[in-house]
């Protein structure tokens, strides 16, 4: 199966998980996974949230920022991969000067 993000409509989600500004995403969803390509503009964030029933893997395609994970900040940049296991909380923050573009997979456990 090929997922062509160029053929998926972009969704803009203001203040996603009570974050700053907005998340722009192209997402494929089925009963097993959420697979997405996302963008945070400078100053935007995905708010802190806990993965109660699933986990998440985020691979940074371009830009830089930080993740708040288990109460600590970790820097992310192009080719960084962040993993948030089930039962843990995280936030993704673009504190850089360019768009933070990422690929994420949220398996439905």
N, CA, C and O atoms as a printed pandas DataFrame, in Angstrom:
     atom_number atom_name residue_name chain_id  residue_number  x_coord  y_coord  z_coord
0              1         N          UNK        A               1    0.850   -1.181    0.000
1              2        CA          UNK        A               1    0.000    0.000    0.000
2              3         C          UNK        A               1    0.889    1.236    0.000
3              4         O          UNK        A               1    1.840    1.320    0.778
4              5         N          UNK        A               2    0.590    2.177   -0.853
5              6        CA          UNK        A               2    1.304    3.444   -0.915
6              7         C          UNK        A               2    0.386    4.528   -0.370
7              8         O          UNK        A               2   -0.779    4.615   -0.758
8              9         N          UNK        A               3    0.907    5.347    0.524
9             10        CA          UNK        A               3    0.180    6.508    1.028
10            11         C          UNK        A               3    0.835    7.729    0.391
11            12         O          UNK        A               3    1.992    8.033    0.681
12            13         N          UNK        A               4    0.109    8.425   -0.472
13            14        CA          UNK        A               4    0.626    9.604   -1.162
14            15         C          UNK        A               4    0.079   10.844   -0.457
15            16         O          UNK        A               4   -1.069   11.237   -0.664
16            17         N          UNK        A               5    0.923   11.453    0.382
17            18        CA          UNK        A               5    0.485   12.624    1.138
18            19         C          UNK        A               5    0.125   13.795    0.226
19            20         O          UNK        A               5   -0.611   14.689    0.641
20            21         N          UNK        A               6    0.635   13.807   -1.018
21            22        CA          UNK        A               6    0.290   14.869   -1.959
22            23         C          UNK        A               6   -1.176   14.787   -2.388
23            24         O          UNK        A               6   -1.727   15.763   -2.898
24            25         N          UNK        A               7   -1.805   13.634   -2.185
25            26        CA          UNK        A               7   -3.210   13.449   -2.565
26            27         C          UNK        A               7   -4.162   13.528   -1.375
27            28         O          UNK        A               7   -5.366   13.321   -1.526
28            29         N          UNK        A               8   -3.626   13.827   -0.195
29            30        CA          UNK        A               8   -4.452   13.921    1.018
30            31         C          UNK        A               8   -4.649   15.394    1.358
31            32         O          UNK        A               8   -3.694   16.170    1.362
32            33         N          UNK        A               9   -5.889   15.773    1.642
33            34        CA          UNK        A               9   -6.178   17.158    2.023
34            35         C          UNK        A               9   -5.503   17.499    3.342
35            36         O          UNK        A               9   -5.469   16.690    4.269
36            37         N          UNK        A              10   -4.973   18.703    3.407
37            38        CA          UNK        A              10   -4.332   19.174    4.634
38            39         C          UNK        A              10   -5.398   19.643    5.620
39            40         O          UNK        A              10   -6.344   20.337    5.246
40            41         N          UNK        A              11   -5.231   19.258    6.875
41            42        CA          UNK        A              11   -6.096   19.717    7.956
42            43         C          UNK        A              11   -5.295   20.665    8.833
43            44         O          UNK        A              11   -4.132   20.402    9.139
44            45         N          UNK        A              12   -5.908   21.754    9.233
45            46        CA          UNK        A              12   -5.272   22.698   10.144
46            47         C          UNK        A              12   -6.005   22.605   11.472
47            48         O          UNK        A              12   -7.218   22.803   11.543
48            49         N          UNK        A              13   -5.248   22.298   12.527
49            50        CA          UNK        A              13   -5.834   22.104   13.848
50            51         C          UNK        A              13   -5.294   23.164   14.805
51            52         O          UNK        A              13   -4.175   23.034   15.301
52            53         N          UNK        A              14   -6.075   24.207   15.068
53            54        CA          UNK        A              14   -5.620   25.248   15.990
54            55         C          UNK        A              14   -5.455   24.705   17.407
55            56         O          UNK        A              14   -6.265   23.905   17.877
56            57         N          UNK        A              15   -4.409   25.144   18.070
57            58        CA          UNK        A              15   -4.173   24.834   19.483
58            59         C          UNK        A              15   -4.313   23.342   19.793
59            60         O          UNK        A              15   -4.967   22.966   20.766
60            61         N          UNK        A              16   -3.694   22.487   18.956
61            62        CA          UNK        A              16   -3.812   21.036   19.101
62            63         C          UNK        A              16   -3.303   20.582   20.470
63            64         O          UNK        A              16   -2.170   20.889   20.842
64            65         N          UNK        A              17   -4.106   19.875   21.196
65            66        CA          UNK        A              17   -3.833   19.460   22.583
66            67         C          UNK        A              17   -3.456   20.662   23.452
67            68         O          UNK        A              17   -2.590   20.561   24.322
68            69         N          UNK        A              18   -4.117   21.808   23.209
69            70        CA          UNK        A              18   -3.899   23.066   23.937
70            71         C          UNK        A              18   -2.504   23.645   23.694
71            72         O          UNK        A              18   -1.956   24.348   24.543
72            73         N          UNK        A              19   -1.940   23.337   22.520
73            74        CA          UNK        A              19   -0.654   23.898   22.140
74            75         C          UNK        A              19   -0.800   25.306   21.595
75            76         O          UNK        A              19   -1.899   25.857   21.543
76            77         N          UNK        A              20    0.321   25.878   21.190
77            78        CA          UNK        A              20    0.357   27.227   20.642
78            79         C          UNK        A              20    0.120   27.182   19.131
79            80         O          UNK        A              20    0.489   26.214   18.466
80            81         N          UNK        A              21   -0.484   28.214   18.608
81            82        CA          UNK        A              21   -0.736   28.398   17.178
82            83         C          UNK        A              21   -1.463   27.192   16.597
83            84         O          UNK        A              21   -2.520   26.817   17.103
84            85         N          UNK        A              22   -0.913   26.562   15.525
85            86        CA          UNK        A              22   -1.663   25.485   14.877
86            87         C          UNK        A              22   -0.749   24.401   14.341
87            88         O          UNK        A              22    0.428   24.627   14.062
88            89         N          UNK        A              23   -1.329   23.214   14.205
89            90        CA          UNK        A              23   -0.700   22.065   13.571
90            91         C          UNK        A              23   -1.353   21.891   12.209
91            92         O          UNK        A              23   -2.577   21.828   12.104
92            93         N          UNK        A              24   -0.526   21.812   11.158
93            94        CA          UNK        A              24   -1.020   21.467    9.820
94            95         C          UNK        A              24   -0.599   20.033    9.559
95            96         O          UNK        A              24    0.559   19.675    9.771
96            97         N          UNK        A              25   -1.534   19.210    9.099
97            98        CA          UNK        A              25   -1.212   17.798    8.910
98            99         C          UNK        A              25   -1.966   17.202    7.727
99           100         O          UNK        A              25   -3.071   17.626    7.387
100          101         N          UNK        A              26   -1.336   16.212    7.116
101          102        CA          UNK        A              26   -1.969   15.344    6.137
102          103         C          UNK        A              26   -1.913   13.960    6.769
103          104         O          UNK        A              26   -0.831   13.454    7.066
104          105         N          UNK        A              27   -3.082   13.344    6.976
105          106        CA          UNK        A              27   -3.144   12.136    7.795
106          107         C          UNK        A              27   -3.918   11.018    7.111
107          108         O          UNK        A              27   -4.975   11.233    6.518
108          109         N          UNK        A              28   -3.355    9.815    7.215
109          110        CA          UNK        A              28   -4.046    8.592    6.822
110          111         C          UNK        A              28   -4.384    7.854    8.118
111          112         O          UNK        A              28   -3.525    7.684    8.983
112          113         N          UNK        A              29   -5.637    7.418    8.246
113          114        CA          UNK        A              29   -6.078    6.730    9.454
114          115         C          UNK        A              29   -6.857    5.476    9.076
115          116         O          UNK        A              29   -7.707    5.498    8.186
116          117         N          UNK        A              30   -6.549    4.379    9.772
117          118        CA          UNK        A              30   -7.385    3.189    9.687
118          119         C          UNK        A              30   -7.510    2.615   11.095
119          120         O          UNK        A              30   -7.127    3.269   12.065
120          121         N          UNK        A              31   -8.043    1.398   11.214
121          122        CA          UNK        A              31   -8.258    0.825   12.554
122          123         C          UNK        A              31   -6.958    0.468   13.263
123          124         O          UNK        A              31   -6.972    0.212   14.467
124          125         N          UNK        A              32   -5.841    0.444   12.553
125          126        CA          UNK        A              32   -4.562    0.039   13.142
126          127         C          UNK        A              32   -3.589    1.180   13.419
127          128         O          UNK        A              32   -2.792    1.095   14.353
128          129         N          UNK        A              33   -3.642    2.243   12.624
129          130        CA          UNK        A              33   -2.641    3.307   12.737
130          131         C          UNK        A              33   -3.174    4.662   12.318
131          132         O          UNK        A              33   -4.137    4.769   11.559
132          133         N          UNK        A              34   -2.518    5.697   12.835
133          134        CA          UNK        A              34   -2.603    7.047   12.301
134          135         C          UNK        A              34   -1.205    7.315   11.748
135          136         O          UNK        A              34   -0.212    7.203   12.466
136          137         N          UNK        A              35   -1.137    7.670   10.468
137          138        CA          UNK        A              35    0.140    7.939    9.813
138          139         C          UNK        A              35    0.043    9.348    9.252
139          140         O          UNK        A              35   -0.854    9.646    8.464
140          141         N          UNK        A              36    0.967   10.219    9.657
141          142        CA          UNK        A              36    0.808   11.620    9.281
142          143         C          UNK        A              36    2.118   12.311    8.945
143          144         O          UNK        A              36    3.197   11.934    9.403
144          145         N          UNK        A              37    1.970   13.341    8.123
145          146        CA          UNK        A              37    3.045   14.281    7.846
146          147         C          UNK        A              37    2.549   15.604    8.405
147          148         O          UNK        A              37    1.505   16.108    7.989
148          149         N          UNK        A              38    3.303   16.172    9.356
149          150        CA          UNK        A              38    2.845   17.372   10.029
150          151         C          UNK        A              38    3.809   18.530    9.908
151          152         O          UNK        A              38    4.987   18.366    9.589
152          153         N          UNK        A              39    3.264   19.717   10.178
153          154        CA          UNK        A              39    4.076   20.937   10.137
154          155         C          UNK        A              39    3.689   21.844   11.294
155          156         O          UNK        A              39    2.510   22.102   11.535
156          157         N          UNK        A              40    4.705   22.323   12.006
157          158        CA          UNK        A              40    4.535   23.361   13.012
158          159         C          UNK        A              40    5.335   24.570   12.549
159          160         O          UNK        A              40    6.539   24.458   12.317
160          161         N          UNK        A              41    4.690   25.725   12.410
161          162        CA          UNK        A              41    5.395   26.945   12.055
162          163         C          UNK        A              41    6.183   27.428   13.274
163          164         O          UNK        A              41    5.915   26.973   14.386
164          165         N          UNK        A              42    7.143   28.335   13.099
165          166        CA          UNK        A              42    7.886   28.838   14.264
166          167         C          UNK        A              42    6.944   29.351   15.356
167          168         O          UNK        A              42    5.999   30.090   15.078
168          169         N          UNK        A              43    7.211   28.951   16.585
169          170        CA          UNK        A              43    6.388   29.347   17.724
170          171         C          UNK        A              43    5.196   28.456   17.987
171          172         O          UNK        A              43    4.503   28.634   18.989
172          173         N          UNK        A              44    4.940   27.498   17.107
173          174        CA          UNK        A              44    3.791   26.589   17.278
174          175         C          UNK        A              44    4.206   25.371   18.094
175          176         O          UNK        A              44    5.385   25.024   18.166
176          177         N          UNK        A              45    3.218   24.733   18.703
177          178        CA          UNK        A              45    3.491   23.517   19.480
178          179         C          UNK        A              45    2.272   22.613   19.493
179          180         O          UNK        A              45    1.142   23.042   19.260
180          181         N          UNK        A              46    2.541   21.346   19.775
181          182        CA          UNK        A              46    1.500   20.379   20.120
182          183         C          UNK        A              46    1.554   20.300   21.639
183          184         O          UNK        A              46    2.602   19.989   22.205
184          185         N          UNK        A              47    0.454   20.575   22.294
185          186        CA          UNK        A              47    0.436   20.633   23.748
186          187         C          UNK        A              47    0.736   19.293   24.414
187          188         O          UNK        A              47    0.624   18.230   23.803
188          189         N          UNK        A              48    1.115   19.377   25.664
189          190        CA          UNK        A              48    1.437   18.194   26.458
190          191         C          UNK        A              48    0.208   17.288   26.564
191          192         O          UNK        A              48   -0.877   17.737   26.935
192          193         N          UNK        A              49    0.392   16.018   26.235
193          194        CA          UNK        A              49   -0.699   15.043   26.302
194          195         C          UNK        A              49   -0.113   13.668   26.594
195          196         O          UNK        A              49    1.046   13.393   26.284
196          197         N          UNK        A              50   -0.927   12.813   27.193
197          198        CA          UNK        A              50   -0.514   11.454   27.562
198          199         C          UNK        A              50   -1.097   10.455   26.576
199          200         O          UNK        A              50   -2.267   10.542   26.203
200          201         N          UNK        A              51   -0.273    9.510   26.162
201          202        CA          UNK        A              51   -0.730    8.431   25.285
202          203         C          UNK        A              51   -1.244    7.293   26.158
203          204         O          UNK        A              51   -0.494    6.395   26.539
204          205         N          UNK        A              52   -2.526    7.349   26.464
205          206        CA          UNK        A              52   -3.165    6.384   27.365
206          207         C          UNK        A              52   -3.343    5.013   26.714
207          208         O          UNK        A              52   -3.144    3.984   27.360
208          209         N          UNK        A              53   -3.722    5.003   25.425
209          210        CA          UNK        A              53   -4.068    3.745   24.765
210          211         C          UNK        A              53   -3.208    3.437   23.549
211          212         O          UNK        A              53   -3.439    2.442   22.861
212          213         N          UNK        A              54   -2.222    4.278   23.279
213          214        CA          UNK        A              54   -1.365    4.075   22.112
214          215         C          UNK        A              54    0.023    4.661   22.387
215          216         O          UNK        A              54    0.277    5.209   23.459
216          217         N          UNK        A              55    0.897    4.538   21.419
217          218        CA          UNK        A              55    2.231    5.133   21.495
218          219         C          UNK        A              55    2.388    6.038   20.279
219          220         O          UNK        A              55    1.476    6.136   19.458
220          221         N          UNK        A              56    3.541    6.704   20.156
221          222        CA          UNK        A              56    3.784    7.549   18.989
222          223         C          UNK        A              56    5.268    7.594   18.670
223          224         O          UNK        A              56    6.112    7.671   19.563
224          225         N          UNK        A              57    5.567    7.544   17.387
225          226        CA          UNK        A              57    6.921    7.712   16.884
226          227         C          UNK        A              57    6.907    8.951   15.992
227          228         O          UNK        A              57    6.076    9.055   15.090
228          229         N          UNK        A              58    7.828    9.895   16.240
229          230        CA          UNK        A              58    7.926   11.122   15.448
230          231         C          UNK        A              58    9.332   11.220   14.880
231          232         O          UNK        A              58   10.317   11.221   15.618
232          233         N          UNK        A              59    9.411   11.305   13.537
233          234        CA          UNK        A              59   10.696   11.451   12.851
234          235         C          UNK        A              59   10.738   12.847   12.243
235          236         O          UNK        A              59    9.844   13.226   11.486
236          237         N          UNK        A              60   11.773   13.607   12.572
237          238        CA          UNK        A              60   11.889   14.982   12.103
238          239         C          UNK        A              60   12.484   14.989   10.695
239          240         O          UNK        A              60   13.592   14.502   10.475
240          241         N          UNK        A              61   11.729   15.548    9.745
241          242        CA          UNK        A              61   12.180   15.642    8.360
242          243         C          UNK        A              61   12.996   16.907    8.118
243          244         O          UNK        A              61   13.986   16.868    7.387
244          245         N          UNK        A              62   12.599   18.029    8.721
245          246        CA          UNK        A              62   13.356   19.272    8.601
246          247         C          UNK        A              62   12.972   20.218    9.722
247          248         O          UNK        A              62   11.911   20.091   10.332
248          249         N          UNK        A              63   13.858   21.167    9.979
249          250        CA          UNK        A              63   13.640   22.128   11.056
250          251         C          UNK        A              63   14.238   21.639   12.355
251          252         O          UNK        A              63   14.915   20.612   12.406
252          253         N          UNK        A              64   13.971   22.397   13.405
253          254        CA          UNK        A              64   14.451   22.021   14.732
254          255         C          UNK        A              64   13.495   22.524   15.791
255          256         O          UNK        A              64   12.720   23.455   15.569
256          257         N          UNK        A              65   13.565   21.895   16.934
257          258        CA          UNK        A              65   12.689   22.258   18.040
258          259         C          UNK        A              65   13.054   21.438   19.255
259          260         O          UNK        A              65   14.212   21.072   19.454
260          261         N          UNK        A              66   12.041   21.154   20.071
261          262        CA          UNK        A              66   12.282   20.333   21.249
262          263         C          UNK        A              66   11.024   19.562   21.593
263          264         O          UNK        A              66    9.912   19.916   21.204
264          265         N          UNK        A              67   11.248   18.494   22.339
265          266        CA          UNK        A              67   10.176   17.659   22.856
266          267         C          UNK        A              67   10.222   17.768   24.374
267          268         O          UNK        A              67   11.298   17.701   24.969
268          269         N          UNK        A              68    9.074   17.934   25.000
269          270        CA          UNK        A              68    8.973   17.798   26.453
270          271         C          UNK        A              68    8.508   16.375   26.697
271          272         O          UNK        A              68    7.398   16.009   26.311
272          273         N          UNK        A              69    9.346   15.571   27.332
273          274        CA          UNK        A              69    9.055   14.154   27.537
274          275         C          UNK        A              69    9.425   13.773   28.960
275          276         O          UNK        A              69   10.570   13.945   29.377
276          277         N          UNK        A              70    8.454   13.256   29.704
277          278        CA          UNK        A              70    8.665   12.864   31.103
278          279         C          UNK        A              70    9.299   13.991   31.919
279          280         O          UNK        A              70   10.182   13.755   32.744
280          281         N          UNK        A              71    8.830   15.231   31.672
281          282        CA          UNK        A              71    9.268   16.377   32.458
282          283         C          UNK        A              71   10.600   16.977   32.044
283          284         O          UNK        A              71   11.069   17.912   32.693
284          285         N          UNK        A              72   11.227   16.473   30.985
285          286        CA          UNK        A              72   12.526   16.988   30.539
286          287         C          UNK        A              72   12.459   17.372   29.075
287          288         O          UNK        A              72   11.765   16.732   28.285
288          289         N          UNK        A              73   13.189   18.427   28.717
289          290        CA          UNK        A              73   13.258   18.851   27.324
290          291         C          UNK        A              73   14.386   18.129   26.599
291          292         O          UNK        A              73   15.483   17.963   27.132
292          293         N          UNK        A              74   14.091   17.702   25.366
293          294        CA          UNK        A              74   15.070   17.047   24.505
294          295         C          UNK        A              74   15.039   17.765   23.166
295          296         O          UNK        A              74   13.964   17.975   22.604
296          297         N          UNK        A              75   16.197   18.142   22.647
297          298        CA          UNK        A              75   16.268   18.819   21.357
298          299         C          UNK        A              75   16.024   17.827   20.225
299          300         O          UNK        A              75   16.460   16.677   20.284
300          301         N          UNK        A              76   15.317   18.293   19.188
301          302        CA          UNK        A              76   15.106   17.502   17.983
302          303         C          UNK        A              76   15.474   18.351   16.779
303          304         O          UNK        A              76   15.312   19.571   16.789
304          305         N          UNK        A              77   15.967   17.697   15.752
305          306        CA          UNK        A              77   16.329   18.348   14.486
306          307         C          UNK        A              77   16.237   17.311   13.387
307          308         O          UNK        A              77   15.954   16.142   13.650
308          309         N          UNK        A              78   16.474   17.733   12.157
309          310        CA          UNK        A              78   16.405   16.826   11.018
310          311         C          UNK        A              78   17.116   15.512   11.311
311          312         O          UNK        A              78   18.266   15.509   11.750
312          313         N          UNK        A              79   16.453   14.425   11.076
313          314        CA          UNK        A              79   16.870   13.025   11.272
314          315         C          UNK        A              79   16.766   12.547   12.716
315          316         O          UNK        A              79   17.151   11.414   13.004
316          317         N          UNK        A              80   16.258   13.372   13.636
317          318        CA          UNK        A              80   15.977   12.904   14.997
318          319         C          UNK        A              80   14.694   12.078   14.993
319          320         O          UNK        A              80   13.778   12.334   14.211
320          321         N          UNK        A              81   14.646   11.095   15.870
321          322        CA          UNK        A              81   13.447   10.285   16.026
322          323         C          UNK        A              81   13.075   10.251   17.507
323          324         O          UNK        A              81   13.879    9.842   18.345
324          325         N          UNK        A              82   11.862   10.679   17.821
325          326        CA          UNK        A              82   11.363   10.675   19.202
326          327         C          UNK        A              82   10.315    9.571   19.339
327          328         O          UNK        A              82    9.455    9.404   18.474
328          329         N          UNK        A              83   10.402    8.828   20.427
329          330        CA          UNK        A              83    9.440    7.764   20.719
330          331         C          UNK        A              83    8.760    8.056   22.039
331          332         O          UNK        A              83    9.427    8.299   23.045
332          333         N          UNK        A              84    7.435    8.035   22.043
333          334        CA          UNK        A              84    6.646    8.203   23.261
334          335         C          UNK        A              84    5.839    6.923   23.478
335          336         O          UNK        A              84    4.833    6.702   22.804
336          337         N          UNK        A              85    6.281    6.072   24.424
337          338        CA          UNK        A              85    5.564    4.819   24.666
338          339         C          UNK        A              85    4.186    5.042   25.309
339          340         O          UNK        A              85    3.912    6.093   25.888
340          341         N          UNK        A              86    3.356    4.048   25.191
341          342        CA          UNK        A              86    2.049    4.036   25.837
342          343         C          UNK        A              86    2.223    4.349   27.321
343          344         O          UNK        A              86    3.110    3.810   27.983
344          345         N          UNK        A              87    1.356    5.234   27.832
345          346        CA          UNK        A              87    1.386    5.592   29.241
346          347         C          UNK        A              87    2.269    6.782   29.563
347          348         O          UNK        A              87    2.330    7.200   30.719
348          349         N          UNK        A              88    2.957    7.342   28.572
349          350        CA          UNK        A              88    3.845    8.479   28.796
350          351         C          UNK        A              88    3.271    9.739   28.151
351          352         O          UNK        A              88    2.388    9.663   27.297
352          353         N          UNK        A              89    3.781   10.894   28.568
353          354        CA          UNK        A              89    3.309   12.179   28.057
354          355         C          UNK        A              89    4.429   12.888   27.305
355          356         O          UNK        A              89    5.612   12.738   27.611
356          357         N          UNK        A              90    4.007   13.674   26.298
357          358        CA          UNK        A              90    4.986   14.462   25.555
358          359         C          UNK        A              90    4.327   15.662   24.894
359          360         O          UNK        A              90    3.102   15.767   24.822
360          361         N          UNK        A              91    5.178   16.565   24.413
361          362        CA          UNK        A              91    4.771   17.746   23.675
362          363         C          UNK        A              91    5.846   18.011   22.631
363          364         O          UNK        A              91    7.022   17.753   22.887
364          365         N          UNK        A              92    5.473   18.517   21.463
365          366        CA          UNK        A              92    6.426   18.871   20.414
366          367         C          UNK        A              92    6.350   20.378   20.214
367          368         O          UNK        A              92    5.263   20.928   20.036
368          369         N          UNK        A              93    7.508   21.054   20.243
369          370        CA          UNK        A              93    7.571   22.506   20.234
370          371         C          UNK        A              93    8.525   22.975   19.143
371          372         O          UNK        A              93    9.666   22.519   19.074
372          373         N          UNK        A              94    8.061   23.879   18.295
373          374        CA          UNK        A              94    8.944   24.491   17.305
374          375         C          UNK        A              94    9.458   25.804   17.885
375          376         O          UNK        A              94    8.770   26.824   17.839
376          377         N          UNK        A              95   10.661   25.770   18.427
377          378        CA          UNK        A              95   11.278   26.998   18.929
378          379         C          UNK        A              95   12.386   27.471   17.988
379          380         O          UNK        A              95   13.228   28.287   18.363
380          381         N          UNK        A              96   12.372   26.942   16.748
381          382        CA          UNK        A              96   13.340   27.337   15.736
382          383         C          UNK        A              96   12.817   28.483   14.889
383          384         O          UNK        A              96   11.765   29.056   15.172
384          385         N          UNK        A              97   13.573   28.810   13.841
385          386        CA          UNK        A              97   13.230   29.926   12.961
386          387         C          UNK        A              97   12.593   29.501   11.643
387          388         O          UNK        A              97   12.251   30.351   10.821
388          389         N          UNK        A              98   12.430   28.205   11.433
389          390        CA          UNK        A              98   11.807   27.700   10.209
390          391         C          UNK        A              98   10.768   26.655   10.578
391          392         O          UNK        A              98   10.690   26.222   11.728
392          393         N          UNK        A              99    9.969   26.252    9.596
393          394        CA          UNK        A              99    8.943   25.241    9.848
394          395         C          UNK        A              99    9.582   23.948   10.347
395          396         O          UNK        A              99   10.654   23.557    9.887
396          397         N          UNK        A             100    8.919   23.298   11.284
397          398        CA          UNK        A             100    9.311   21.976   11.776
398          399         C          UNK        A             100    8.409   20.967   11.070
399          400         O          UNK        A             100    7.205   20.916   11.321
400          401         N          UNK        A             101    9.000   20.167   10.187
401          402        CA          UNK        A             101    8.246   19.192    9.403
402          403         C          UNK        A             101    8.575   17.805    9.950
403          404         O          UNK        A             101    9.742   17.474   10.159
404          405         N          UNK        A             102    7.544   17.000   10.180
405          406        CA          UNK        A             102    7.778   15.677   10.777
406          407         C          UNK        A             102    6.832   14.635   10.188
407          408         O          UNK        A             102    5.795   14.946    9.603
408          409         N          UNK        A             103    7.243   13.396   10.373
409          410        CA          UNK        A             103    6.452   12.223    9.989
410          411         C          UNK        A             103    6.156   11.496   11.304
411          412         O          UNK        A             103    7.063   11.291   12.110
412          413         N          UNK        A             104    4.908   11.109   11.525
413          414        CA          UNK        A             104    4.558   10.450   12.781
414          415         C          UNK        A             104    3.649    9.245   12.521
415          416         O          UNK        A             104    2.838    9.234   11.595
416          417         N          UNK        A             105    3.820    8.230   13.380
417          418        CA          UNK        A             105    2.969    7.054   13.351
418          419         C          UNK        A             105    2.455    6.825   14.763
419          420         O          UNK        A             105    3.222    6.799   15.725
420          421         N          UNK        A             106    1.138    6.661   14.867
421          422        CA          UNK        A             106    0.485    6.373   16.144
422          423         C          UNK        A             106   -0.230    5.040   15.989
423          424         O          UNK        A             106   -1.353    4.992   15.488
424          425         N          UNK        A             107    0.432    3.923   16.427
425          426        CA          UNK        A             107   -0.231    2.619   16.339
426          427         C          UNK        A             107   -1.369    2.517   17.365
427          428         O          UNK        A             107   -1.227    2.949   18.509
428          429         N          UNK        A             108   -2.476    1.951   16.945
429          430        CA          UNK        A             108   -3.620    1.783   17.839
430          431         C          UNK        A             108   -3.483    0.422   18.537
431          432         O          UNK        A             108   -3.736   -0.619   17.930
432          433         N          UNK        A             109   -3.086    0.438   19.799
433          434        CA          UNK        A             109   -2.851   -0.795   20.555
434          435         C          UNK        A             109   -4.172   -1.444   20.944
435          436         O          UNK        A             109   -4.177   -2.494   21.587
